[in-house]
Amino acid sequence: MSTTQTQAITPQLRQWIVEQAEAGHSADVVLKSMLASGWKEDVAVEAMESTLRGHLENKALQEGLPPALAVPDPGLDESPLYIDAGDRRVCVLQAMYNPRVVVFGGLLSDGECEGLIALAKPRLARSLTVATKTGGEEVNADRTSNGMFFQRGENELVRTIEARIARLVAWPEENGEGLQVLHYVPGTEYKPHYDYFDPSEPGTPTILKRGGQRVATIVMYLGEPDKGGGTTFPDVHLQIAPKRGNAVFFSYERPHPSTRTLHGGAPVLAGEKWIATKWLRERRFT
């Protein structure tokens, strides 16, 4: 392998990178080899990222998976401890890349948590789920909470939070569904599920007309239970504690279990749990 004066990313270089990946060499090993051969680090990193991304996408399509979609990105390339969310500095407590899961500290203030709960309480009703066979909504035995939806931008508090989330994950406000507030008491839960809409279900085309696929979720903890109630990711044996003001974000680039975003709300064992959920779509949600 040799470099040119302009260090162009050639088809031959891309082929070599793919061959190294298929031979089982790690990304660090491949990068060190390129740097030792005279490649500039920024060119080498770009070549590896773009080549491997395309290679993995081609393999996924060959295996019958849906095409990958663009997803929101909190921007953690430089491993920041804090992210500027516009009107608030938010702490990065934990980050996982596969699946893409990020735990944020202090996304909401105590006053904002209390405000959302107070506004939501008079409007609570048995939580529904999307009926993918029809495109409507239905009661689901797997989800035993009470909840309600705010319209996007319904009031000043909601508008403030929506603008903060948009800045935090670099995704347009208009692509977000309305904020949902949920209330769990002892014994209630939301069993593991996926948030994307299954392409094989007959009602999915109707659902997608309102803004395309869901591509990310952010769950904000408004009130802490005394025991239980964590957000679980069974495929990767991860559980997030429901601490007030914190949030967990996760994205899914294709509507398929390969994203490993199976998740659920563990049963509340004591006390009450309040959360606010924001789903993000690929296009403007109407």
C-alpha atoms as an extended CHARMM CRD file, in Angstrom:
* protein
*
       286  EXT
         1         1  MET       CA              0.0000000000        0.0000000000        0.0000000000  PROA      1               0.0000000000
         2         2  SER       CA              1.4350000000        3.4200000000       -0.9140000000  PROA      2               0.0000000000
         3         3  THR       CA              0.2830000000        7.0260000000       -0.7340000000  PROA      3               0.0000000000
         4         4  THR       CA              0.0490000000        9.6990000000       -3.3930000000  PROA      4               0.0000000000
         5         5  GLN       CA              0.8070000000       13.3890000000       -2.9960000000  PROA      5               0.0000000000
         6         6  THR       CA             -2.8720000000       14.2270000000       -2.5680000000  PROA      6               0.0000000000
         7         7  GLN       CA             -3.6180000000       11.0240000000       -0.6530000000  PROA      7               0.0000000000
         8         8  ALA       CA             -6.7490000000       10.2050000000       -2.6370000000  PROA      8               0.0000000000
         9         9  ILE       CA             -9.0760000000        7.5450000000       -1.2580000000  PROA      9               0.0000000000
        10        10  THR       CA             -8.9280000000        5.1160000000       -4.1630000000  PROA      10              0.0000000000
        11        11  PRO       CA            -11.0230000000        2.0140000000       -4.9150000000  PROA      11              0.0000000000
        12        12  GLN       CA             -7.8820000000       -0.0340000000       -4.2550000000  PROA      12              0.0000000000
        13        13  LEU       CA             -7.5480000000        1.4510000000       -0.7850000000  PROA      13              0.0000000000
        14        14  ARG       CA            -11.1990000000        0.7750000000       -0.0090000000  PROA      14              0.0000000000
        15        15  GLN       CA            -10.8060000000       -2.8270000000       -1.1600000000  PROA      15              0.0000000000
        16        16  TRP       CA             -7.7640000000       -3.2440000000        1.0780000000  PROA      16              0.0000000000
        17        17  ILE       CA             -9.6830000000       -1.8900000000        4.0890000000  PROA      17              0.0000000000
        18        18  VAL       CA            -12.5600000000       -4.3010000000        3.4480000000  PROA      18              0.0000000000
        19        19  GLU       CA            -10.1240000000       -7.2100000000        3.1370000000  PROA      19              0.0000000000
        20        20  GLN       CA             -8.5340000000       -6.3100000000        6.4770000000  PROA      20              0.0000000000
        21        21  ALA       CA            -11.9400000000       -6.1180000000        8.1730000000  PROA      21              0.0000000000
        22        22  GLU       CA            -13.0390000000       -9.4610000000        6.7410000000  PROA      22              0.0000000000
        23        23  ALA       CA             -9.7450000000      -11.0080000000        7.9010000000  PROA      23              0.0000000000
        24        24  GLY       CA            -10.6990000000      -10.0480000000       11.4460000000  PROA      24              0.0000000000
        25        25  HSD       CA             -8.2830000000       -7.1520000000       12.0220000000  PROA      25              0.0000000000
        26        26  SER       CA             -9.5870000000       -4.4860000000       14.4050000000  PROA      26              0.0000000000
        27        27  ALA       CA            -10.0960000000       -0.8910000000       13.3780000000  PROA      27              0.0000000000
        28        28  ASP       CA             -7.1490000000        0.1860000000       15.5550000000  PROA      28              0.0000000000
        29        29  VAL       CA             -4.8220000000       -2.2740000000       13.8490000000  PROA      29              0.0000000000
        30        30  VAL       CA             -5.8990000000       -1.1660000000       10.3710000000  PROA      30              0.0000000000
        31        31  LEU       CA             -5.5150000000        2.5040000000       11.2830000000  PROA      31              0.0000000000
        32        32  LYS       CA             -2.0160000000        1.9690000000       12.7200000000  PROA      32              0.0000000000
        33        33  SER       CA             -1.0080000000        0.1340000000        9.5400000000  PROA      33              0.0000000000
        34        34  MET       CA             -2.2250000000        3.0240000000        7.3910000000  PROA      34              0.0000000000
        35        35  LEU       CA             -0.4220000000        5.6030000000        9.5150000000  PROA      35              0.0000000000
        36        36  ALA       CA              2.7840000000        3.5640000000        9.3870000000  PROA      36              0.0000000000
        37        37  SER       CA              2.5110000000        3.5450000000        5.5820000000  PROA      37              0.0000000000
        38        38  GLY       CA              2.3730000000        7.3270000000        5.4680000000  PROA      38              0.0000000000
        39        39  TRP       CA             -1.3250000000        8.1000000000        5.3940000000  PROA      39              0.0000000000
        40        40  LYS       CA             -2.4390000000       11.2400000000        7.1950000000  PROA      40              0.0000000000
        41        41  GLU       CA             -4.6400000000       10.4270000000       10.1500000000  PROA      41              0.0000000000
        42        42  ASP       CA             -7.6750000000       12.4470000000        8.9870000000  PROA      42              0.0000000000
        43        43  VAL       CA             -7.5830000000       10.8290000000        5.5420000000  PROA      43              0.0000000000
        44        44  ALA       CA             -7.1180000000        7.3530000000        7.0370000000  PROA      44              0.0000000000
        45        45  VAL       CA            -10.0140000000        7.7750000000        9.4690000000  PROA      45              0.0000000000
        46        46  GLU       CA            -12.3330000000        9.0990000000        6.7450000000  PROA      46              0.0000000000
        47        47  ALA       CA            -11.3550000000        6.2470000000        4.4170000000  PROA      47              0.0000000000
        48        48  MET       CA            -12.0160000000        3.6400000000        7.0990000000  PROA      48              0.0000000000
        49        49  GLU       CA            -15.3030000000        5.0940000000        8.2960000000  PROA      49              0.0000000000
        50        50  SER       CA            -16.8240000000        5.6350000000        4.8660000000  PROA      50              0.0000000000
        51        51  THR       CA            -15.5790000000        2.3310000000        3.4880000000  PROA      51              0.0000000000
        52        52  LEU       CA            -16.6970000000        0.1840000000        6.4020000000  PROA      52              0.0000000000
        53        53  ARG       CA            -20.0360000000        1.9770000000        6.6570000000  PROA      53              0.0000000000
        54        54  GLY       CA            -20.7300000000        1.2730000000        2.9980000000  PROA      54              0.0000000000
        55        55  HSD       CA            -19.4650000000       -2.3010000000        3.2820000000  PROA      55              0.0000000000
        56        56  LEU       CA            -21.6950000000       -3.0690000000        6.2650000000  PROA      56              0.0000000000
        57        57  GLU       CA            -24.6850000000       -1.4570000000        4.5680000000  PROA      57              0.0000000000
        58        58  ASN       CA            -24.1740000000       -3.5760000000        1.4330000000  PROA      58              0.0000000000
        59        59  LYS       CA            -23.9410000000       -6.7360000000        3.5230000000  PROA      59              0.0000000000
        60        60  ALA       CA            -27.0830000000       -5.7890000000        5.4160000000  PROA      60              0.0000000000
        61        61  LEU       CA            -29.0270000000       -5.2290000000        2.1930000000  PROA      61              0.0000000000
        62        62  GLN       CA            -27.7730000000       -8.5390000000        0.7920000000  PROA      62              0.0000000000
        63        63  GLU       CA            -29.1260000000      -10.2350000000        3.9000000000  PROA      63              0.0000000000
        64        64  GLY       CA            -32.5500000000       -8.6710000000        3.3410000000  PROA      64              0.0000000000
        65        65  LEU       CA            -32.4150000000       -5.9750000000        6.0210000000  PROA      65              0.0000000000
        66        66  PRO       CA            -34.1750000000       -2.6330000000        5.4350000000  PROA      66              0.0000000000
        67        67  PRO       CA            -31.9310000000        0.2350000000        4.2700000000  PROA      67              0.0000000000
        68        68  ALA       CA            -30.2570000000        2.2920000000        6.9870000000  PROA      68              0.0000000000
        69        69  LEU       CA            -31.6610000000        5.7500000000        7.7580000000  PROA      69              0.0000000000
        70        70  ALA       CA            -30.0020000000        8.8950000000        9.0410000000  PROA      70              0.0000000000
        71        71  VAL       CA            -30.3890000000        9.1560000000       12.8160000000  PROA      71              0.0000000000
        72        72  PRO       CA            -30.0050000000       11.8800000000       15.4530000000  PROA      72              0.0000000000
        73        73  ASP       CA            -26.4770000000       12.2010000000       16.8520000000  PROA      73              0.0000000000
        74        74  PRO       CA            -25.5700000000       13.7720000000       20.2080000000  PROA      74              0.0000000000
        75        75  GLY       CA            -22.0760000000       14.5000000000       18.8490000000  PROA      75              0.0000000000
        76        76  LEU       CA            -19.7580000000       12.5350000000       21.1340000000  PROA      76              0.0000000000
        77        77  ASP       CA            -16.7700000000       12.1860000000       18.7880000000  PROA      77              0.0000000000
        78        78  GLU       CA            -14.4590000000       14.0080000000       21.2030000000  PROA      78              0.0000000000
        79        79  SER       CA            -15.8940000000       12.2660000000       24.2950000000  PROA      79              0.0000000000
        80        80  PRO       CA            -17.2270000000       15.4430000000       25.9440000000  PROA      80              0.0000000000
        81        81  LEU       CA            -18.2190000000       15.4260000000       29.5900000000  PROA      81              0.0000000000
        82        82  TYR       CA            -20.8740000000       18.0650000000       28.8750000000  PROA      82              0.0000000000
        83        83  ILE       CA            -22.9500000000       19.0520000000       25.8350000000  PROA      83              0.0000000000
        84        84  ASP       CA            -24.3350000000       22.5260000000       25.2170000000  PROA      84              0.0000000000
        85        85  ALA       CA            -28.0910000000       22.0780000000       24.7970000000  PROA      85              0.0000000000
        86        86  GLY       CA            -28.7440000000       25.7660000000       24.2310000000  PROA      86              0.0000000000
        87        87  ASP       CA            -30.2700000000       26.9120000000       27.4950000000  PROA      87              0.0000000000
        88        88  ARG       CA            -28.7200000000       24.1720000000       29.6390000000  PROA      88              0.0000000000
        89        89  ARG       CA            -25.4430000000       22.2710000000       29.9550000000  PROA      89              0.0000000000
        90        90  VAL       CA            -26.1640000000       18.5330000000       29.9820000000  PROA      90              0.0000000000
        91        91  CYS       CA            -23.7790000000       15.9250000000       31.3820000000  PROA      91              0.0000000000
        92        92  VAL       CA            -22.8390000000       12.7620000000       29.4650000000  PROA      92              0.0000000000
        93        93  LEU       CA            -22.9140000000        9.9670000000       32.0470000000  PROA      93              0.0000000000
        94        94  GLN       CA            -22.5960000000        6.9050000000       29.8210000000  PROA      94              0.0000000000
        95        95  ALA       CA            -22.3030000000        6.1330000000       26.1140000000  PROA      95              0.0000000000
        96        96  MET       CA            -22.6030000000        2.8730000000       24.1800000000  PROA      96              0.0000000000
        97        97  TYR       CA            -22.0500000000        2.6470000000       20.4440000000  PROA      97              0.0000000000
        98        98  ASN       CA            -23.7400000000       -0.6430000000       19.5210000000  PROA      98              0.0000000000
        99        99  PRO       CA            -26.5380000000       -0.1510000000       20.2300000000  PROA      99              0.0000000000
       100       100  ARG       CA            -26.2580000000        3.6190000000       20.3240000000  PROA      100             0.0000000000
       101       101  VAL       CA            -27.3390000000        4.4060000000       23.8950000000  PROA      101             0.0000000000
       102       102  VAL       CA            -26.4280000000        7.5960000000       25.7510000000  PROA      102             0.0000000000
       103       103  VAL       CA            -27.3370000000        8.4370000000       29.3380000000  PROA      103             0.0000000000
       104       104  PHE       CA            -27.6080000000       12.1650000000       30.0490000000  PROA      104             0.0000000000
       105       105  GLY       CA            -27.4340000000       13.7510000000       33.4750000000  PROA      105             0.0000000000
       106       106  GLY       CA            -29.4290000000       16.8430000000       34.3550000000  PROA      106             0.0000000000
       107       107  LEU       CA            -31.3570000000       17.1780000000       31.1100000000  PROA      107             0.0000000000
       108       108  LEU       CA            -34.3090000000       18.5490000000       33.0970000000  PROA      108             0.0000000000
       109       109  SER       CA            -34.4040000000       20.6260000000       36.2830000000  PROA      109             0.0000000000
       110       110  ASP       CA            -36.4620000000       19.5610000000       39.2980000000  PROA      110             0.0000000000
       111       111  GLY       CA            -38.8740000000       22.4000000000       38.5420000000  PROA      111             0.0000000000
       112       112  GLU       CA            -39.3460000000       21.2320000000       34.9530000000  PROA      112             0.0000000000
       113       113  CYS       CA            -39.9960000000       17.6740000000       36.1140000000  PROA      113             0.0000000000
       114       114  GLU       CA            -42.5860000000       18.8820000000       38.6220000000  PROA      114             0.0000000000
       115       115  GLY       CA            -44.1510000000       21.1660000000       36.0310000000  PROA      115             0.0000000000
       116       116  LEU       CA            -44.6490000000       18.3860000000       33.4990000000  PROA      116             0.0000000000
       117       117  ILE       CA            -46.1840000000       16.1150000000       36.1340000000  PROA      117             0.0000000000
       118       118  ALA       CA            -48.5730000000       18.8280000000       37.2990000000  PROA      118             0.0000000000
       119       119  LEU       CA            -49.7100000000       19.5990000000       33.7540000000  PROA      119             0.0000000000
       120       120  ALA       CA            -50.0980000000       15.9120000000       32.8890000000  PROA      120             0.0000000000
       121       121  LYS       CA            -52.0060000000       14.6600000000       35.9550000000  PROA      121             0.0000000000
       122       122  PRO       CA            -55.4930000000       15.9270000000       34.9930000000  PROA      122             0.0000000000
       123       123  ARG       CA            -55.2110000000       14.3460000000       31.5280000000  PROA      123             0.0000000000
       124       124  LEU       CA            -53.9640000000       10.8480000000       32.4120000000  PROA      124             0.0000000000
       125       125  ALA       CA            -55.6790000000        7.7950000000       30.9370000000  PROA      125             0.0000000000
       126       126  ARG       CA            -54.7510000000        4.1740000000       30.3100000000  PROA      126             0.0000000000
       127       127  SER       CA            -51.7010000000        4.1540000000       28.0260000000  PROA      127             0.0000000000
       128       128  LEU       CA            -52.1970000000        3.0030000000       24.4530000000  PROA      128             0.0000000000
       129       129  THR       CA            -49.7500000000        1.6160000000       21.9040000000  PROA      129             0.0000000000
       130       130  VAL       CA            -49.6640000000        1.9880000000       18.1380000000  PROA      130             0.0000000000
       131       131  ALA       CA            -51.8100000000       -0.6700000000       16.4510000000  PROA      131             0.0000000000
       132       132  THR       CA            -49.4890000000       -1.7010000000       13.6360000000  PROA      132             0.0000000000
       133       133  LYS       CA            -52.1340000000       -3.8890000000       12.0170000000  PROA      133             0.0000000000
       134       134  THR       CA            -54.4350000000       -0.9170000000       11.4570000000  PROA      134             0.0000000000
       135       135  GLY       CA            -52.3510000000        2.2240000000       11.9390000000  PROA      135             0.0000000000
       136       136  GLY       CA            -54.4790000000        3.3210000000       14.9210000000  PROA      136             0.0000000000
       137       137  GLU       CA            -54.0610000000        2.9090000000       18.6840000000  PROA      137             0.0000000000
       138       138  GLU       CA            -54.9850000000        0.1280000000       21.0860000000  PROA      138             0.0000000000
       139       139  VAL       CA            -54.7760000000       -1.0280000000       24.7050000000  PROA      139             0.0000000000
       140       140  ASN       CA            -51.8520000000       -3.4370000000       25.0800000000  PROA      140             0.0000000000
       141       141  ALA       CA            -51.4930000000       -5.8250000000       28.0270000000  PROA      141             0.0000000000
       142       142  ASP       CA            -47.7050000000       -5.3630000000       27.8530000000  PROA      142             0.0000000000
       143       143  ARG       CA            -48.0760000000       -1.6920000000       28.8010000000  PROA      143             0.0000000000
       144       144  THR       CA            -49.8410000000       -1.0590000000       32.0910000000  PROA      144             0.0000000000
       145       145  SER       CA            -49.0900000000        2.6050000000       32.7560000000  PROA      145             0.0000000000
       146       146  ASN       CA            -51.3320000000        5.6710000000       32.5500000000  PROA      146             0.0000000000
       147       147  GLY       CA            -50.2960000000        8.4720000000       30.2480000000  PROA      147             0.0000000000
       148       148  MET       CA            -51.0910000000       11.4820000000       28.0890000000  PROA      148             0.0000000000
       149       149  PHE       CA            -49.6680000000       13.4080000000       25.1180000000  PROA      149             0.0000000000
       150       150  PHE       CA            -48.8170000000       17.0680000000       24.7800000000  PROA      150             0.0000000000
       151       151  GLN       CA            -49.1260000000       18.5240000000       21.3180000000  PROA      151             0.0000000000
       152       152  ARG       CA            -45.7720000000       19.6410000000       19.9590000000  PROA      152             0.0000000000
       153       153  GLY       CA            -45.1570000000       23.1790000000       21.2280000000  PROA      153             0.0000000000
       154       154  GLU       CA            -48.3580000000       23.1120000000       23.2940000000  PROA      154             0.0000000000
       155       155  ASN       CA            -47.0490000000       25.3590000000       26.0690000000  PROA      155             0.0000000000
       156       156  GLU       CA            -43.9070000000       27.2230000000       27.0720000000  PROA      156             0.0000000000
       157       157  LEU       CA            -42.4870000000       24.3870000000       29.1750000000  PROA      157             0.0000000000
       158       158  VAL       CA            -42.9470000000       21.8440000000       26.3810000000  PROA      158             0.0000000000
       159       159  ARG       CA            -41.4610000000       24.2340000000       23.8200000000  PROA      159             0.0000000000
       160       160  THR       CA            -38.4050000000       24.7940000000       26.0130000000  PROA      160             0.0000000000
       161       161  ILE       CA            -37.7770000000       21.0660000000       26.4400000000  PROA      161             0.0000000000
       162       162  GLU       CA            -38.3400000000       20.3000000000       22.7650000000  PROA      162             0.0000000000
       163       163  ALA       CA            -35.8560000000       22.9910000000       21.7170000000  PROA      163             0.0000000000
       164       164  ARG       CA            -33.3070000000       21.6330000000       24.1930000000  PROA      164             0.0000000000
       165       165  ILE       CA            -33.6690000000       18.0760000000       22.8900000000  PROA      165             0.0000000000
       166       166  ALA       CA            -33.3390000000       19.2370000000       19.2800000000  PROA      166             0.0000000000
       167       167  ARG       CA            -30.0840000000       21.0250000000       20.1120000000  PROA      167             0.0000000000
       168       168  LEU       CA            -28.7970000000       18.1170000000       22.1900000000  PROA      168             0.0000000000
       169       169  VAL       CA            -29.1860000000       15.4330000000       19.5060000000  PROA      169             0.0000000000
       170       170  ALA       CA            -28.9130000000       17.6450000000       16.3780000000  PROA      170             0.0000000000
       171       171  TRP       CA            -32.3560000000       16.8250000000       15.0060000000  PROA      171             0.0000000000
       172       172  PRO       CA            -35.1180000000       19.2040000000       13.8300000000  PROA      172             0.0000000000
       173       173  GLU       CA            -37.8420000000       19.9880000000       16.3590000000  PROA      173             0.0000000000
       174       174  GLU       CA            -40.4710000000       19.4470000000       13.6650000000  PROA      174             0.0000000000
       175       175  ASN       CA            -39.3690000000       15.8060000000       13.3250000000  PROA      175             0.0000000000
       176       176  GLY       CA            -40.4290000000       15.0550000000       16.8880000000  PROA      176             0.0000000000
       177       177  GLU       CA            -43.6990000000       13.5210000000       17.9930000000  PROA      177             0.0000000000
       178       178  GLY       CA            -45.6000000000       15.1600000000       20.8340000000  PROA      178             0.0000000000
       179       179  LEU       CA            -44.1240000000       14.7170000000       24.2950000000  PROA      179             0.0000000000
       180       180  GLN       CA            -45.7230000000       11.8230000000       26.1940000000  PROA      180             0.0000000000
       181       181  VAL       CA            -45.8710000000       11.6940000000       30.0010000000  PROA      181             0.0000000000
       182       182  LEU       CA            -46.3510000000        8.2940000000       31.6860000000  PROA      182             0.0000000000
       183       183  HSD       CA            -47.1590000000        7.3430000000       35.2740000000  PROA      183             0.0000000000
       184       184  TYR       CA            -46.2930000000        3.9460000000       36.7810000000  PROA      184             0.0000000000
       185       185  VAL       CA            -47.3460000000        2.6350000000       40.2070000000  PROA      185             0.0000000000
       186       186  PRO       CA            -46.2140000000       -0.6020000000       41.9070000000  PROA      186             0.0000000000
       187       187  GLY       CA            -46.8060000000       -3.6090000000       39.6720000000  PROA      187             0.0000000000
       188       188  THR       CA            -46.9980000000       -1.6470000000       36.4200000000  PROA      188             0.0000000000
       189       189  GLU       CA            -44.4300000000       -1.9710000000       33.6390000000  PROA      189             0.0000000000
       190       190  TYR       CA            -43.7960000000       -1.8620000000       29.9040000000  PROA      190             0.0000000000
       191       191  LYS       CA            -42.5010000000       -5.1870000000       28.6690000000  PROA      191             0.0000000000
       192       192  PRO       CA            -39.5570000000       -5.2360000000       26.2050000000  PROA      192             0.0000000000
       193       193  HSD       CA            -40.4390000000       -3.9180000000       22.7550000000  PROA      193             0.0000000000
       194       194  TYR       CA            -39.0580000000       -1.9510000000       19.8000000000  PROA      194             0.0000000000
       195       195  ASP       CA            -40.0310000000        1.6460000000       19.0860000000  PROA      195             0.0000000000
       196       196  TYR       CA            -39.6940000000        1.5160000000       15.2930000000  PROA      196             0.0000000000
       197       197  PHE       CA            -42.6440000000        0.5100000000       13.1280000000  PROA      197             0.0000000000
       198       198  ASP       CA            -42.3990000000       -3.0210000000       11.7460000000  PROA      198             0.0000000000
       199       199  PRO       CA            -42.3490000000       -2.8230000000        7.9070000000  PROA      199             0.0000000000
       200       200  SER       CA            -44.1020000000       -6.1980000000        7.6910000000  PROA      200             0.0000000000
       201       201  GLU       CA            -47.2220000000       -5.0190000000        9.5490000000  PROA      201             0.0000000000
       202       202  PRO       CA            -50.1870000000       -3.9430000000        7.3600000000  PROA      202             0.0000000000
       203       203  GLY       CA            -50.8090000000       -0.7080000000        9.2550000000  PROA      203             0.0000000000
       204       204  THR       CA            -47.2390000000        0.5790000000        8.9700000000  PROA      204             0.0000000000
       205       205  PRO       CA            -47.6770000000        2.4280000000        5.6200000000  PROA      205             0.0000000000
       206       206  THR       CA            -50.4760000000        4.4850000000        7.1940000000  PROA      206             0.0000000000
       207       207  ILE       CA            -48.3250000000        5.3190000000       10.2210000000  PROA      207             0.0000000000
       208       208  LEU       CA            -45.3390000000        6.3260000000        8.0820000000  PROA      208             0.0000000000
       209       209  LYS       CA            -47.3710000000        8.9710000000        6.2360000000  PROA      209             0.0000000000
       210       210  ARG       CA            -47.1540000000       11.2160000000        9.3140000000  PROA      210             0.0000000000
       211       211  GLY       CA            -43.3640000000       11.5570000000        9.3030000000  PROA      211             0.0000000000
       212       212  GLY       CA            -41.6810000000        8.3610000000        8.2440000000  PROA      212             0.0000000000
       213       213  GLN       CA            -40.0010000000        5.9090000000       10.5640000000  PROA      213             0.0000000000
       214       214  ARG       CA            -39.1080000000        6.5200000000       14.1550000000  PROA      214             0.0000000000
       215       215  VAL       CA            -35.3190000000        6.7440000000       14.3210000000  PROA      215             0.0000000000
       216       216  ALA       CA            -34.6320000000        7.5900000000       17.9740000000  PROA      216             0.0000000000
       217       217  THR       CA            -36.1480000000        7.7550000000       21.4460000000  PROA      217             0.0000000000
       218       218  ILE       CA            -35.3600000000        9.8240000000       24.5010000000  PROA      218             0.0000000000
       219       219  VAL       CA            -36.8220000000        8.8390000000       27.8770000000  PROA      219             0.0000000000
       220       220  MET       CA            -36.6800000000       11.5090000000       30.5860000000  PROA      220             0.0000000000
       221       221  TYR       CA            -37.1460000000       10.6050000000       34.2470000000  PROA      221             0.0000000000
       222       222  LEU       CA            -39.5000000000       12.9820000000       36.0620000000  PROA      222             0.0000000000
       223       223  GLY       CA            -40.0990000000       11.1550000000       39.3330000000  PROA      223             0.0000000000
       224       224  GLU       CA            -38.0900000000        8.4010000000       41.0190000000  PROA      224             0.0000000000
       225       225  PRO       CA            -39.6880000000        5.2020000000       42.3110000000  PROA      225             0.0000000000
       226       226  ASP       CA            -38.3650000000        3.8310000000       45.5940000000  PROA      226             0.0000000000
       227       227  LYS       CA            -37.5700000000        0.4780000000       43.9830000000  PROA      227             0.0000000000
       228       228  GLY       CA            -37.5940000000       -0.9180000000       40.4400000000  PROA      228             0.0000000000
       229       229  GLY       CA            -38.7060000000        0.8480000000       37.2870000000  PROA      229             0.0000000000
       230       230  GLY       CA            -35.3870000000        0.9150000000       35.4160000000  PROA      230             0.0000000000
       231       231  THR       CA            -35.1430000000        1.1170000000       31.6310000000  PROA      231             0.0000000000
       232       232  THR       CA            -33.8030000000       -2.2210000000       30.4210000000  PROA      232             0.0000000000
       233       233  PHE       CA            -32.0390000000       -3.2740000000       27.2040000000  PROA      233             0.0000000000
       234       234  PRO       CA            -32.1850000000       -7.1090000000       27.3490000000  PROA      234             0.0000000000
       235       235  ASP       CA            -30.0260000000       -7.7510000000       24.2680000000  PROA      235             0.0000000000
       236       236  VAL       CA            -27.0240000000       -6.0300000000       25.8550000000  PROA      236             0.0000000000
       237       237  HSD       CA            -27.8390000000       -6.6820000000       29.5520000000  PROA      237             0.0000000000
       238       238  LEU       CA            -28.0850000000       -2.9730000000       30.3360000000  PROA      238             0.0000000000
       239       239  GLN       CA            -30.3490000000       -1.2520000000       32.8480000000  PROA      239             0.0000000000
       240       240  ILE       CA            -30.6490000000        2.5070000000       33.3690000000  PROA      240             0.0000000000
       241       241  ALA       CA            -31.7150000000        3.7480000000       36.8030000000  PROA      241             0.0000000000
       242       242  PRO       CA            -34.6880000000        6.1550000000       36.6650000000  PROA      242             0.0000000000
       243       243  LYS       CA            -33.0620000000        9.1560000000       38.3950000000  PROA      243             0.0000000000
       244       244  ARG       CA            -35.0770000000       12.3790000000       38.2500000000  PROA      244             0.0000000000
       245       245  GLY       CA            -33.7930000000       14.8840000000       35.7010000000  PROA      245             0.0000000000
       246       246  ASN       CA            -31.6910000000       12.3200000000       33.8270000000  PROA      246             0.0000000000
       247       247  ALA       CA            -32.5500000000       10.7770000000       30.4690000000  PROA      247             0.0000000000
       248       248  VAL       CA            -31.6030000000        7.8970000000       28.2100000000  PROA      248             0.0000000000
       249       249  PHE       CA            -31.3220000000        8.3940000000       24.4430000000  PROA      249             0.0000000000
       250       250  PHE       CA            -31.0950000000        5.6180000000       21.8830000000  PROA      250             0.0000000000
       251       251  SER       CA            -31.2550000000        5.5590000000       18.0990000000  PROA      251             0.0000000000
       252       252  TYR       CA            -31.9950000000        2.8370000000       15.5540000000  PROA      252             0.0000000000
       253       253  GLU       CA            -30.8860000000        3.2830000000       11.9580000000  PROA      253             0.0000000000
       254       254  ARG       CA            -33.1280000000        0.5870000000       10.5210000000  PROA      254             0.0000000000
       255       255  PRO       CA            -36.4520000000       -0.9800000000       11.6150000000  PROA      255             0.0000000000
       256       256  HSD       CA            -34.9150000000       -4.3330000000       12.4640000000  PROA      256             0.0000000000
       257       257  PRO       CA            -33.8600000000       -6.2830000000       15.5940000000  PROA      257             0.0000000000
       258       258  SER       CA            -30.2430000000       -6.0620000000       14.3940000000  PROA      258             0.0000000000
       259       259  THR       CA            -30.1950000000       -2.5930000000       15.9990000000  PROA      259             0.0000000000
       260       260  ARG       CA            -30.3620000000       -4.3400000000       19.3960000000  PROA      260             0.0000000000
       261       261  THR       CA            -32.7110000000       -1.6520000000       20.7030000000  PROA      261             0.0000000000
       262       262  LEU       CA            -35.1460000000       -4.0280000000       22.3760000000  PROA      262             0.0000000000
       263       263  HSD       CA            -36.0140000000       -2.1940000000       25.5870000000  PROA      263             0.0000000000
       264       264  GLY       CA            -38.6130000000       -2.0180000000       28.3220000000  PROA      264             0.0000000000
       265       265  GLY       CA            -39.6440000000       -0.4220000000       31.5830000000  PROA      265             0.0000000000
       266       266  ALA       CA            -39.0410000000       -2.8280000000       34.4600000000  PROA      266             0.0000000000
       267       267  PRO       CA            -41.8900000000       -3.2440000000       36.9660000000  PROA      267             0.0000000000
       268       268  VAL       CA            -42.1070000000       -0.6030000000       39.6810000000  PROA      268             0.0000000000
       269       269  LEU       CA            -41.7010000000       -2.3650000000       43.0120000000  PROA      269             0.0000000000
       270       270  ALA       CA            -42.3310000000        0.5460000000       45.3820000000  PROA      270             0.0000000000
       271       271  GLY       CA            -43.2330000000        4.1990000000       44.9960000000  PROA      271             0.0000000000
       272       272  GLU       CA            -44.2070000000        5.9560000000       41.7760000000  PROA      272             0.0000000000
       273       273  LYS       CA            -42.3690000000        6.4410000000       38.5070000000  PROA      273             0.0000000000
       274       274  TRP       CA            -42.9740000000        9.3380000000       36.1400000000  PROA      274             0.0000000000
       275       275  ILE       CA            -41.3060000000        9.6400000000       32.7430000000  PROA      275             0.0000000000
       276       276  ALA       CA            -41.5990000000       11.7740000000       29.6300000000  PROA      276             0.0000000000
       277       277  THR       CA            -40.8980000000       10.1330000000       26.2840000000  PROA      277             0.0000000000
       278       278  LYS       CA            -39.9970000000       11.8310000000       23.0160000000  PROA      278             0.0000000000
       279       279  TRP       CA            -39.9220000000        9.8580000000       19.7560000000  PROA      279             0.0000000000
       280       280  LEU       CA            -38.0660000000       11.3060000000       16.7950000000  PROA      280             0.0000000000
       281       281  ARG       CA            -39.0760000000       10.6280000000       13.1830000000  PROA      281             0.0000000000
       282       282  GLU       CA            -37.0030000000       10.7000000000        9.9970000000  PROA      282             0.0000000000
       283       283  ARG       CA            -39.0860000000       13.5670000000        8.5860000000  PROA      283             0.0000000000
       284       284  ARG       CA            -41.4490000000       16.2870000000        9.7770000000  PROA      284             0.0000000000
       285       285  PHE       CA            -44.1370000000       14.7910000000       12.0130000000  PROA      285             0.0000000000
       286       286  THR       CA            -47.6830000000       15.9360000000       11.2660000000  PROA      286             0.0000000000
